[in-house]
Amino acid sequence: MNAEPLANVFRGQNLESVHAGHFIVLDGEGNVVLAKGEPSTATYFRSAAKPFQFIPNLTSGAADAFGFNEEEVALAVASHSGEAMHVKVAASMLAKAGFSESDLRCGTHFPFDAATSKQMKRNGEEPTQLHNNCSGKHAAMLAFAKHIGSGTDEYESPENRIQGRILRCIKDFGETEEVSLGTDGCAAPNFCLPVSAMAKSFANLVNPARFPEITQAACKRIVAAMTQYPELIGGTTRLDTTLMRAGNGSLISKVGADGVWACGIIPSEKYPSGLGIALKIADGDDMRGRPVVAVAILKKLGILEPDAMPDLSPMPVKNRRGDIVGRVEAVDI
């Protein structure tokens, strides 16, 4: 994959490991602003695809037909932490569309939020599908399938008409036909495409002028919901939430599993056509390389101030007692 080193991990003063990968930053005209590695590398979009999985729902009228509010729009594109606020919104989406938790087909896992998960285990509580980080996406897919009459029993099947519409949306926003399908962790289809196409997708999301008015309106609604409710997109301690809060409305952030991160920089005086960013950590790391490199890219672009998010510039490495014994730092961004 011709990946380049993006983050070094030091223990004491000695280099212990390296996270390599690819990233690219494109402006709204398709010009390369920054890049490392080989951004033509194809990999899975994972949960960074969620805004584009929801756009056809909005353009079909499904979200409005069931009265989804802006918090529910945010959760539809979220990879949430399974906190009480997330579970509540997911349950509301299902109720509005006439479904229950048992209609979801995303599977269960304990909440990503450590405090919530610990409390549930202490209380002997088992997670439900509402705790799944993709429950908002799946609730929205159920509503979409019901609205267009495509069948809700297997709404996640690649053969369902809603999934065909979603695939077309992925191709249109990435401006590529180079998309192949796999199955995501939540059992819905996912999309393998070039990292550069992921960046193009987010550039088009924040600056959708090339699309019909109905699609432009859907994009604007998603971007507004993400910036208004960053806590619903991730959670109390999650990267998407902390980055959007630090960006003060200048960006939208969306992680994907296995080291994927995508970001849209909203058009501004400095970047009139906006920016699309896509990052893939080649070894799939989500916890060390990805956050450090994401922050470094945003600082290089002048989106975050140099002193912003000091806990990720660099990130401390701690031992089991909590002592700082090393650091993770970005390489030549």
C-alpha positions in Angstrom: 0.0 0.0 0.0 3.1 2.3 0.1 2.0 3.7 3.4 4.2 6.4 5.0 5.0 6.8 8.7 2.4 9.1 10.3 2.9 8.7 14.0 5.8 7.6 16.2 5.3 5.9 19.6 8.1 6.5 22.1 8.6 4.7 25.4 11.0 6.9 27.4 13.2 8.4 24.7 13.3 5.3 22.5 11.1 4.7 19.4 9.0 1.6 20.1 6.5 1.5 17.2 5.3 3.4 14.2 1.9 3.9 12.7 1.9 4.3 8.9 -0.9 5.2 6.6 -2.3 7.6 4.0 -4.1 10.9 4.1 -5.2 13.5 1.7 -6.7 17.0 1.9 -8.7 18.3 -1.1 -10.3 21.6 -1.6 -13.7 22.0 -3.1 -12.2 22.3 -6.6 -10.4 18.9 -6.2 -7.0 20.4 -5.7 -4.6 18.6 -3.4 -3.7 20.8 -0.3 -1.8 18.1 1.7 -1.1 14.4 1.2 1.1 11.6 2.4 1.3 7.9 1.5 -0.7 6.7 -1.4 -4.3 8.2 -1.3 -5.3 6.2 -4.3 -5.3 3.2 -2.0 -8.7 1.6 -1.7 -10.0 0.7 1.7 -13.3 0.5 3.5 -15.2 3.8 4.4 -16.6 2.1 7.5 -18.6 4.5 9.7 -17.2 7.6 8.0 -19.8 6.8 5.3 -22.8 7.4 7.5 -23.6 10.9 6.3 -23.9 9.5 2.8 -26.0 6.6 4.0 -28.5 9.1 5.3 -28.7 11.6 2.5 -31.1 9.4 0.4 -33.3 9.1 3.5 -33.6 12.9 3.6 -34.1 13.4 -0.2 -36.8 10.7 -0.2 -38.8 12.6 2.4 -38.6 9.8 5.0 -37.1 11.8 7.8 -39.8 14.5 7.4 -42.6 12.0 7.0 -41.7 10.5 10.4 -41.0 13.8 12.1 -37.3 13.3 12.8 -35.8 16.3 14.6 -32.3 17.6 14.4 -31.0 15.5 17.3 -32.4 12.4 15.4 -30.7 13.6 12.2 -27.4 13.8 14.1 -27.8 10.3 15.6 -28.6 8.9 12.1 -25.0 9.8 11.1 -23.4 9.0 14.4 -21.1 6.3 15.8 -22.3 7.0 19.3 -21.0 5.8 22.7 -24.2 4.2 23.9 -24.7 6.7 26.7 -28.2 7.4 28.0 -28.7 10.4 25.7 -27.9 8.2 22.6 -30.2 5.4 23.6 -33.0 7.8 24.2 -32.7 9.4 20.8 -32.4 6.0 19.0 -35.6 4.8 20.8 -37.4 8.0 19.8 -36.5 7.4 16.1 -37.8 3.9 16.2 -41.1 4.9 18.0 -41.7 7.7 15.4 -41.4 5.3 12.5 -43.5 2.6 14.2 -40.7 0.1 15.2 -39.1 -1.3 18.3 -35.6 -2.3 19.3 -36.3 -5.9 18.2 -36.7 -4.7 14.6 -33.1 -3.5 14.4 -30.6 -5.9 12.8 -27.3 -4.3 14.0 -26.5 -6.6 16.9 -25.5 -5.8 20.4 -22.4 -4.7 22.2 -21.6 -2.9 25.4 -21.5 0.9 25.2 -18.2 2.4 23.9 -18.5 4.9 26.8 -16.4 3.2 29.6 -18.3 4.7 32.5 -21.7 3.6 31.1 -20.4 0.1 30.3 -18.9 -0.3 33.7 -22.1 0.8 35.4 -24.2 -1.6 33.4 -21.9 -4.5 34.2 -22.0 -3.5 37.9 -25.8 -3.5 37.8 -26.0 -6.8 35.9 -27.5 -5.1 32.8 -27.1 -6.6 29.4 -26.8 -4.2 26.4 -29.6 -4.0 23.7 -29.3 -3.1 20.1 -30.0 0.5 21.1 -26.5 0.6 22.7 -24.9 -0.4 19.4 -23.0 2.6 18.0 -24.9 2.2 14.7 -28.4 2.1 16.2 -29.2 5.6 14.8 -28.2 4.6 11.3 -30.2 1.4 11.5 -33.3 3.2 12.9 -33.0 5.6 9.9 -32.7 2.8 7.5 -35.8 1.1 8.8 -37.7 4.4 8.4 -36.4 4.8 4.9 -37.3 1.3 3.8 -40.8 1.7 5.3 -41.3 5.1 3.6 -40.5 3.8 0.1 -42.0 0.4 0.6 -38.9 -1.6 -0.1 -39.4 -4.1 2.8 -38.2 -3.8 6.4 -37.4 -7.4 7.3 -34.1 -7.3 5.5 -33.5 -3.6 5.2 -29.7 -4.2 5.6 -29.5 -6.6 2.6 -27.5 -5.3 -0.4 -30.5 -6.3 -2.5 -32.9 -3.9 -0.7 -33.7 -0.8 -2.8 -32.6 1.5 0.0 -29.1 0.0 -0.2 -29.0 0.5 -3.9 -29.9 4.2 -3.4 -27.2 4.5 -0.8 -24.6 2.9 -3.0 -25.4 5.4 -5.8 -25.0 8.2 -3.3 -21.6 7.0 -2.2 -20.4 6.9 -5.8 -21.9 10.3 -6.6 -20.3 12.1 -3.6 -17.0 10.3 -4.1 -17.1 11.1 -7.8 -16.0 7.5 -8.5 -17.4 4.2 -9.8 -14.5 2.4 -8.1 -16.7 1.1 -5.2 -17.0 -2.5 -4.1 -19.1 -3.9 -1.2 -18.3 -5.7 2.0 -20.2 -6.2 5.2 -19.8 -3.7 8.1 -19.5 -4.6 11.8 -23.2 -3.7 12.2 -24.2 -6.1 9.3 -25.1 -3.3 6.8 -23.2 -3.0 3.5 -20.0 -1.0 3.5 -18.0 0.5 0.8 -14.4 0.0 -0.4 -13.1 3.0 -2.4 -10.0 5.1 -2.7 -9.0 7.3 0.3 -9.0 10.2 -2.1 -12.7 9.5 -3.0 -13.5 9.6 0.7 -11.9 13.1 1.0 -13.8 14.2 -2.1 -17.1 13.0 -0.5 -16.6 15.2 2.5 -15.6 18.2 0.3 -18.8 17.7 -1.5 -20.8 17.3 1.7 -19.7 20.7 3.1 -19.9 22.4 -0.4 -22.6 20.5 -2.3 -23.1 23.2 -5.0 -22.8 20.7 -7.8 -25.8 18.7 -6.7 -29.6 19.3 -7.1 -31.2 21.7 -4.6 -32.9 18.8 -2.7 -29.5 17.2 -2.2 -27.9 20.5 -1.2 -30.6 20.9 1.4 -30.0 17.4 2.8 -26.2 18.1 3.1 -26.8 21.4 4.8 -29.2 19.8 7.3 -26.6 17.0 8.1 -23.8 19.5 8.5 -25.9 21.7 10.8 -27.0 18.8 12.9 -23.5 17.5 13.4 -22.1 20.9 14.4 -25.1 21.7 16.7 -25.0 18.3 18.4 -21.4 17.1 18.5 -22.1 15.1 21.7 -24.5 12.9 19.7 -22.1 12.1 16.9 -19.6 10.5 19.3 -19.9 10.9 23.0 -18.4 12.4 26.1 -14.8 11.4 25.4 -14.9 10.4 21.7 -12.7 12.0 19.0 -15.5 13.3 16.8 -17.1 15.2 19.6 -13.9 16.7 21.0 -12.6 17.7 17.5 -15.9 19.4 16.6 -16.1 21.2 19.9 -12.5 22.4 19.5 -13.3 23.5 15.9 -16.1 25.8 17.1 -18.4 25.1 14.2 -15.7 25.1 11.5 -15.7 21.4 10.8 -17.5 18.1 10.9 -15.6 15.0 12.0 -16.5 11.3 11.4 -14.4 8.4 12.4 -14.7 4.9 10.9 -13.4 1.6 12.4 -9.9 0.3 11.5 -8.1 3.6 11.5 -10.4 5.7 9.3 -11.1 9.3 9.8 -12.8 11.8 7.5 -13.5 15.5 8.0 -15.1 18.4 6.2 -13.9 21.9 6.7 -16.8 24.3 6.2 -16.2 27.0 3.5 -14.6 30.1 5.1 -12.5 33.1 4.1 -9.4 31.0 4.3 -10.8 28.0 2.4 -13.7 29.5 0.3 -14.6 26.1 -1.3 -14.1 24.1 1.9 -11.9 21.1 2.4 -12.4 17.4 2.5 -9.9 15.2 4.5 -9.5 11.5 4.7 -7.1 9.5 6.7 -6.4 5.7 6.9 -4.0 4.3 9.5 -2.7 1.2 7.7 -2.6 -1.1 10.7 -6.1 -0.2 11.7 -5.2 1.6 14.9 -8.0 3.8 16.3 -6.6 4.9 19.6 -3.0 6.1 19.1 -2.1 7.1 15.6 -5.5 8.3 14.4 -6.3 11.0 16.9 -2.7 12.4 17.0 -2.5 12.6 13.2 -6.0 14.1 12.9 -5.1 16.9 15.3 -1.8 17.5 13.6 -3.5 17.8 10.2 -6.0 20.3 11.5 -3.3 22.4 13.1 -1.2 22.3 9.9 -4.2 23.7 8.0 -4.8 26.4 10.7 -8.2 25.0 11.6 -7.1 24.4 15.2 -4.9 26.8 17.2 -1.4 25.5 17.9 -2.2 25.2 21.6 -5.5 23.3 21.1 -6.0 19.8 22.4 -2.7 19.5 24.2 -3.5 16.0 25.3 -3.1 14.9 21.7 -0.1 17.1 20.8 1.6 14.7 21.6 -0.5 12.0 23.3 1.0 10.7 26.6 1.6 7.0 26.9 0.8 5.8 30.5 1.5 2.6 32.4 -1.0 0.7 34.5 -0.4 3.1 37.5 -1.2 6.1 35.3 2.5 7.3 35.2 3.5 9.0 31.9 6.1 6.8 30.4 6.2 7.9 26.7 4.4 9.7 24.0 2.7 9.4 20.6 3.5 12.2 18.2 2.7 12.9 14.5 5.5 12.6 11.9 6.2 15.5 9.5 2.6 16.4 8.7 
